[in-house]
Amino acid sequence: MFKSAASVERLSNRLARLPGIGRKSAARLAFHILKLSKEEAFELADTIREVKEKVGFCSICFNISESDPCQICTDSNRQHQTICVVEETPDAAALDKAEGFNALFHILGGRLSPLDGIGPDDLRIKELLHRINGDVTEIVIATNPNVEGEATAIYLSKLIRPLGIKVTRIARGLPVGSDLEFADSATLSRALEGRQEF
Amino acid sequence: MFKSAASVERLSNRLARLPGIGRKSAARLAFHILKLSKEEAFELADTIREVKEKVGFCSICFNISESDPCQICTDSNRQHQTICVVEETPDAAALDKAEGFNALFHILGGRLSPLDGIGPDDLRIKELLHRINGDVTEIVIATNPNVEGEATAIYLSKLIRPLGIKVTRIARGLPVGSDLEFADSATLSRALEGRQEF
């Protein structure tokens, strides 16, 4: 696209490989980066390097972290009796913003998906079972509310319940602020099933 | 968002400042970069640095370029009698992909926009007039087909026509592959006005 500057072309191609960025957005971003001040552009380049140099995984919960164990696992203000199981790191980051929730996390690293060849051994399930000791009283399964996420949740609950530990699943229902009228029937069924007394 | 890794948080914040990337996309991109191999991530960081280190402007046409004059201005296979005037570099890059067009370019660096305080002196108009010598026979004005772009085009044509040079404007009409039914009335008026004999 930018024949007159091979390095801009190269940057644009590299950006287009990122998820959700098409060829045109990539060209626009490359051109924007070109117009940034040298300091700003170098800062961006350096933060990318820094992330790869500093960040690893927590050996307990497998969350991304600059230290091992991570800040969450070592936080004494958290409820160490509850472990919230999620598919990926961004899920934990999202849940951690929910008010009034203060548990530990466990990142599975995916979900059961036989069609993609992902079985129980490809997820960090053994590591989760290993964490369940005398202190843990509840496992909250917060995999995504879709087919694979539900299958993973059911698989985990069958595995953990025999250990005598409470296993819960996050509620599925109407999103706050949404319109009943436009909700799909599967969500409405779940909302009715999960109704609670005032 | 990623409390457990400050550098990921920093990268995410930095990415969110790019145009068209919101907080959520930025977090998703940061997480993707984290999952890239070290080589791939460093390559991305290095191309960003490279762009700022290598790329400057051509002193003739003001296109971005790694050499001065740029590859386009020094290309002897191009029609040096025709100069196509555009607002910004990406416009030239887009036009350069059009088949059968092989002219030189001139990047104005914006468009006349009194409301934003951008007058003729803020654009590279003097430099354009300077390029019009005995060899140049046609100036194609390819500013954007919106209010400011049209105003800039009219301003330039009034300036250049007295010099005895052909001044043309790119056609405005229905985009190829579009639906007449859904076209706006301004575009339809232009398409009718600009009709041509078979």
Boltz contact constraints between the chains, C-beta under 6 A:
constraints:
  - contact:
      token1: [A, 1]
      token2: [B, 93]
      max_distance: 6.0
  - contact:
      token1: [A, 2]
      token2: [B, 93]
      max_distance: 6.0
  - contact:
      token1: [A, 4]
      token2: [B, 63]
      max_distance: 6.0
  - contact:
      token1: [A, 4]
      token2: [B, 65]
      max_distance: 6.0
  - contact:
      token1: [A, 4]
      token2: [B, 70]
      max_distance: 6.0
  - contact:
      token1: [A, 4]
      token2: [B, 71]
      max_distance: 6.0
  - contact:
      token1: [A, 4]
      token2: [B, 72]
      max_distance: 6.0
  - contact:
      token1: [A, 5]
      token2: [B, 55]
      max_distance: 6.0
  - contact:
      token1: [A, 5]
      token2: [B, 64]
      max_distance: 6.0
  - contact:
      token1: [A, 5]
      token2: [B, 65]
      max_distance: 6.0
  - contact:
      token1: [A, 5]
      token2: [B, 66]
      max_distance: 6.0
  - contact:
      token1: [A, 7]
      token2: [B, 50]
      max_distance: 6.0
  - contact:
      token1: [A, 7]
      token2: [B, 51]
      max_distance: 6.0
  - contact:
      token1: [A, 7]
      token2: [B, 54]
      max_distance: 6.0
  - contact:
      token1: [A, 7]
      token2: [B, 55]
      max_distance: 6.0
  - contact:
      token1: [A, 8]
      token2: [B, 51]
      max_distance: 6.0
  - contact:
      token1: [A, 8]
      token2: [B, 55]
      max_distance: 6.0
  - contact:
      token1: [A, 10]
      token2: [B, 47]
      max_distance: 6.0
  - contact:
      token1: [A, 11]
      token2: [B, 47]
      max_distance: 6.0
  - contact:
      token1: [A, 11]
      token2: [B, 51]
      max_distance: 6.0
  - contact:
      token1: [A, 14]
      token2: [B, 44]
      max_distance: 6.0
  - contact:
      token1: [A, 14]
      token2: [B, 47]
      max_distance: 6.0
  - contact:
      token1: [A, 18]
      token2: [B, 29]
      max_distance: 6.0
  - contact:
      token1: [A, 19]
      token2: [B, 32]
      max_distance: 6.0
  - contact:
      token1: [A, 29]
      token2: [B, 18]
      max_distance: 6.0
  - contact:
      token1: [A, 31]
      token2: [B, 90]
      max_distance: 6.0
  - contact:
      token1: [A, 32]
      token2: [B, 19]
      max_distance: 6.0
  - contact:
      token1: [A, 33]
      token2: [B, 48]
      max_distance: 6.0
  - contact:
      token1: [A, 34]
      token2: [B, 51]
      max_distance: 6.0
  - contact:
      token1: [A, 38]
      token2: [B, 52]
      max_distance: 6.0
  - contact:
      token1: [A, 41]
      token2: [B, 48]
      max_distance: 6.0
  - contact:
      token1: [A, 41]
      token2: [B, 52]
      max_distance: 6.0
  - contact:
      token1: [A, 44]
      token2: [B, 14]
      max_distance: 6.0
  - contact:
      token1: [A, 44]
      token2: [B, 48]
      max_distance: 6.0
  - contact:
      token1: [A, 45]
      token2: [B, 45]
      max_distance: 6.0
  - contact:
      token1: [A, 45]
      token2: [B, 48]
      max_distance: 6.0
  - contact:
      token1: [A, 45]
      token2: [B, 49]
      max_distance: 6.0
  - contact:
      token1: [A, 47]
      token2: [B, 10]
      max_distance: 6.0
  - contact:
      token1: [A, 47]
      token2: [B, 11]
      max_distance: 6.0
  - contact:
      token1: [A, 47]
      token2: [B, 14]
      max_distance: 6.0
  - contact:
      token1: [A, 48]
      token2: [B, 33]
      max_distance: 6.0
  - contact:
      token1: [A, 48]
      token2: [B, 41]
      max_distance: 6.0
  - contact:
      token1: [A, 48]
      token2: [B, 44]
      max_distance: 6.0
  - contact:
      token1: [A, 48]
      token2: [B, 45]
      max_distance: 6.0
  - contact:
      token1: [A, 49]
      token2: [B, 45]
      max_distance: 6.0
  - contact:
      token1: [A, 50]
      token2: [B, 7]
      max_distance: 6.0
  - contact:
      token1: [A, 51]
      token2: [B, 7]
      max_distance: 6.0
  - contact:
      token1: [A, 51]
      token2: [B, 8]
      max_distance: 6.0
  - contact:
      token1: [A, 51]
      token2: [B, 11]
      max_distance: 6.0
  - contact:
      token1: [A, 51]
      token2: [B, 34]
      max_distance: 6.0
  - contact:
      token1: [A, 52]
      token2: [B, 38]
      max_distance: 6.0
  - contact:
      token1: [A, 52]
      token2: [B, 41]
      max_distance: 6.0
  - contact:
      token1: [A, 54]
      token2: [B, 7]
      max_distance: 6.0
  - contact:
      token1: [A, 55]
      token2: [B, 5]
      max_distance: 6.0
  - contact:
      token1: [A, 55]
      token2: [B, 7]
      max_distance: 6.0
  - contact:
      token1: [A, 55]
      token2: [B, 8]
      max_distance: 6.0
  - contact:
      token1: [A, 55]
      token2: [B, 34]
      max_distance: 6.0
  - contact:
      token1: [A, 63]
      token2: [B, 4]
      max_distance: 6.0
  - contact:
      token1: [A, 64]
      token2: [B, 5]
      max_distance: 6.0
  - contact:
      token1: [A, 65]
      token2: [B, 4]
      max_distance: 6.0
  - contact:
      token1: [A, 65]
      token2: [B, 5]
      max_distance: 6.0
  - contact:
      token1: [A, 66]
      token2: [B, 5]
      max_distance: 6.0
  - contact:
      token1: [A, 70]
      token2: [B, 4]
      max_distance: 6.0
  - contact:
      token1: [A, 71]
      token2: [B, 4]
      max_distance: 6.0
  - contact:
      token1: [A, 72]
      token2: [B, 4]
      max_distance: 6.0
  - contact:
      token1: [A, 90]
      token2: [B, 31]
      max_distance: 6.0
  - contact:
      token1: [A, 93]
      token2: [B, 1]
      max_distance: 6.0
  - contact:
      token1: [A, 93]
      token2: [B, 2]
      max_distance: 6.0
